[in-house]
């Protein structure tokens, strides 16, 4: 028997936003990691925001929204705001209530300057450094040696002199690092496609560096849950 459509707009909704997000949804673990990282930035947030005047958009919500933009390849901040209006998953991740109004898209530009001045993206970032043949230069090699790090740069196939101890290339650690190079290429491919960094939306080196660092942090938040045991 065919059911009849009887649509009636609901005026009330029972239950929290969290109840509508499946317990095994990948964004749950991403948010836990992001919240833990932002908890350590409380001091930086207090430094870049004044104690007087009209309350701004909470920086924690701003950062979560920017993470969503990169994780879900949202092309613009205006489209992100539109998604946050009706996407319950986005509202839950950002920390907005069911009926809480979403801020204006221009708030991103205003608050980005504050977060940029406080190096918030850099503090939020957890980095992994891997070298490529382009780093087989004296300045880079000496900088790594000063930090007591073996730079696993590929060996030159031409007549250029090798700047590393030849014994490095015979160690098992070097063989492992070369097998892992593909993960570096996957990382940059993710930045260009998923995080929409193939064509920048910002002007000026400081803003570009800030956006790149935040995108790298977003990639780490995606990868870390798959590397750590489920709780």
C-alpha positions as CSV (number, residue, x, y, z in Angstrom):
1,X,0.0,0.0,0.0
2,X,1.4,3.3,-1.0
3,X,1.9,5.8,1.8
4,X,0.5,9.3,1.4
5,X,2.7,12.3,1.8
6,X,1.4,14.5,4.5
7,X,3.9,17.3,5.1
8,X,3.4,19.6,8.0
9,X,6.1,22.0,9.0
10,X,7.2,21.3,12.6
11,X,7.4,24.2,15.0
12,X,9.3,22.3,17.7
13,X,12.1,19.8,17.6
14,X,13.0,17.5,20.4
15,X,16.5,16.2,21.0
16,X,20.0,17.8,20.7
17,X,22.1,18.3,17.6
18,X,24.6,15.8,19.0
19,X,21.9,13.1,18.9
20,X,21.5,13.6,15.2
21,X,25.2,12.9,14.5
22,X,26.0,9.2,14.3
23,X,28.4,8.0,17.0
24,X,30.7,6.6,14.4
25,X,30.8,9.7,12.2
26,X,34.4,10.7,11.5
27,X,33.8,14.3,12.4
28,X,33.3,13.3,16.1
29,X,36.9,12.3,16.5
30,X,38.1,15.3,14.5
31,X,36.2,17.7,16.8
32,X,37.6,16.1,19.9
33,X,41.1,16.6,18.6
34,X,40.4,20.1,17.5
35,X,38.8,21.1,20.8
36,X,41.9,19.7,22.7
37,X,44.2,21.8,20.5
38,X,42.1,24.9,20.9
39,X,42.0,24.5,24.7
40,X,45.7,25.1,24.7
41,X,45.3,28.3,22.8
42,X,43.1,30.0,25.5
43,X,46.0,32.4,26.4
44,X,46.5,33.4,22.8
45,X,42.8,34.1,22.3
46,X,42.8,36.3,25.3
47,X,45.8,38.3,24.0
48,X,44.3,39.1,20.5
49,X,40.7,40.0,21.7
50,X,39.9,43.1,23.8
51,X,38.0,42.8,27.1
52,X,35.8,45.8,26.1
53,X,33.3,46.4,23.4
54,X,30.8,44.1,21.7
55,X,31.4,40.4,21.9
56,X,32.8,38.9,18.7
57,X,32.3,35.6,17.1
58,X,34.0,33.1,19.4
59,X,37.4,32.2,17.9
60,X,36.8,28.5,18.6
61,X,33.7,28.6,16.4
62,X,35.5,30.6,13.7
63,X,38.3,28.0,13.5
64,X,35.9,25.1,13.5
65,X,34.0,26.7,10.6
66,X,37.2,27.2,8.6
67,X,38.2,23.6,9.2
68,X,34.8,22.5,7.8
69,X,35.4,24.7,4.7
70,X,38.6,22.8,4.0
71,X,37.4,19.3,5.0
72,X,34.3,19.6,2.8
73,X,35.8,21.7,-0.1
74,X,33.4,24.6,0.3
75,X,34.5,27.1,-2.3
76,X,33.7,30.4,-0.5
77,X,33.0,31.7,2.9
78,X,29.6,32.9,1.8
79,X,28.7,29.3,0.7
80,X,30.0,28.1,4.1
81,X,27.6,30.5,5.9
82,X,24.8,29.2,3.7
83,X,25.7,25.6,4.7
84,X,25.8,26.5,8.4
85,X,22.2,27.9,8.1
86,X,20.6,24.5,7.3
87,X,23.2,21.8,7.7
88,X,22.8,20.3,11.1
89,X,26.1,18.5,11.0
90,X,27.9,21.8,10.3
91,X,26.0,23.5,13.1
92,X,26.9,20.7,15.6
93,X,30.6,20.8,14.6
94,X,30.9,24.6,14.8
95,X,29.1,24.7,18.1
96,X,25.9,26.6,17.1
97,X,22.5,25.8,18.5
98,X,19.6,24.7,16.4
99,X,18.0,28.2,16.3
100,X,21.2,30.2,16.9
101,X,21.8,32.8,14.1
102,X,24.9,32.4,11.9
103,X,27.2,35.4,11.7
104,X,27.8,37.4,8.5
105,X,30.4,36.2,6.0
106,X,32.4,39.4,6.5
107,X,33.2,38.3,10.0
108,X,35.8,35.9,8.6
109,X,37.9,38.8,7.2
110,X,37.6,40.8,10.4
111,X,38.5,38.0,12.7
112,X,41.2,36.5,10.4
113,X,43.3,39.6,11.1
114,X,43.1,39.0,14.8
115,X,44.0,35.4,14.5
116,X,46.8,36.2,12.1
117,X,48.4,38.6,14.5
118,X,48.4,36.0,17.2
119,X,49.9,33.2,15.1
120,X,47.0,31.1,16.0
121,X,47.2,28.9,12.9
122,X,50.9,28.1,13.6
123,X,50.1,27.2,17.2
124,X,47.3,25.0,16.1
125,X,49.4,23.2,13.6
126,X,51.1,19.9,14.3
127,X,53.8,19.4,11.7
128,X,55.6,16.5,10.1
129,X,58.7,17.3,8.0
130,X,59.9,15.2,5.2
131,X,62.6,16.2,2.7
132,X,62.8,15.8,-1.1
133,X,65.6,16.1,-3.6
134,X,64.9,19.8,-3.9
135,X,66.2,20.1,-0.3
136,X,69.6,18.6,-1.1
137,X,71.2,22.0,-0.6
138,X,73.9,23.0,1.9
139,X,71.7,25.5,3.9
140,X,68.9,22.9,4.5
141,X,71.3,20.1,5.3
142,X,73.3,22.2,7.8
143,X,70.0,23.4,9.4
144,X,68.9,19.8,9.9
145,X,72.2,18.7,11.3
146,X,72.1,21.6,13.8
147,X,68.9,20.1,15.1
148,X,70.4,16.6,15.2
149,X,68.2,15.4,12.4
150,X,69.2,13.2,9.5
151,X,68.0,14.8,6.3
152,X,66.8,11.8,4.1
153,X,67.1,13.7,0.8
154,X,67.5,11.5,-2.3
155,X,71.0,11.0,-3.8
156,X,71.9,13.0,-6.8
157,X,72.2,11.0,-10.0
158,X,74.4,13.6,-11.7
159,X,78.0,14.7,-10.9
160,X,76.9,17.2,-8.2
161,X,78.7,16.4,-4.9
162,X,76.6,14.7,-2.2
163,X,76.4,16.7,1.0
164,X,75.4,13.8,3.2
165,X,77.4,11.0,4.7
166,X,77.2,8.2,2.1
167,X,76.5,5.8,5.0
168,X,73.1,7.4,5.4
169,X,71.9,5.8,2.1
170,X,72.7,2.3,3.4
171,X,70.7,2.6,6.6
172,X,67.2,0.9,6.8
173,X,65.7,4.1,8.0
174,X,66.5,5.8,4.7
175,X,64.8,3.0,2.8
176,X,61.7,3.4,4.9
177,X,61.6,7.2,4.5
178,X,61.8,6.8,0.7
179,X,58.8,4.4,0.7
180,X,56.8,7.0,2.7
181,X,57.5,9.8,0.2
182,X,54.2,9.1,-1.5
183,X,52.4,10.3,1.7
184,X,54.0,13.7,1.1
185,X,52.6,13.8,-2.4
186,X,49.2,12.8,-1.1
187,X,49.3,15.6,1.4
188,X,49.9,18.3,-1.3
189,X,47.3,16.7,-3.5
190,X,44.8,17.0,-0.7
191,X,45.7,20.6,-0.1
192,X,45.1,21.4,-3.8
193,X,41.9,19.5,-4.2
194,X,39.9,19.0,-1.0
195,X,41.2,22.1,0.8
196,X,40.8,24.2,-2.4
197,X,44.3,25.7,-2.3
198,X,45.1,25.1,-6.0
199,X,43.9,28.7,-6.4
200,X,44.3,31.0,-3.5
201,X,41.4,33.1,-2.2
202,X,43.6,35.6,-0.3
203,X,46.2,38.2,-1.1
204,X,49.5,38.7,0.6
205,X,52.1,36.3,2.0
206,X,50.9,36.5,5.7
207,X,47.3,35.5,4.8
208,X,48.5,32.8,2.4
209,X,50.8,31.3,5.0
210,X,48.1,31.4,7.6
211,X,45.6,29.7,5.3
212,X,48.2,27.0,4.3
213,X,49.1,26.3,7.9
214,X,45.4,25.9,8.9
215,X,44.8,23.6,5.9
216,X,47.8,21.5,7.0
217,X,46.3,21.3,10.5
218,X,43.0,20.2,9.0
219,X,44.8,17.4,7.2
220,X,46.4,16.3,10.4
221,X,43.0,16.2,12.1
222,X,41.8,13.9,9.4
223,X,44.8,11.6,9.5
224,X,45.4,11.4,13.3
225,X,42.1,9.5,14.1
226,X,43.0,6.8,11.6
227,X,46.5,6.4,13.2
228,X,45.2,6.2,16.8
229,X,43.1,3.5,18.4
230,X,39.4,4.1,18.7
231,X,38.0,5.0,22.1
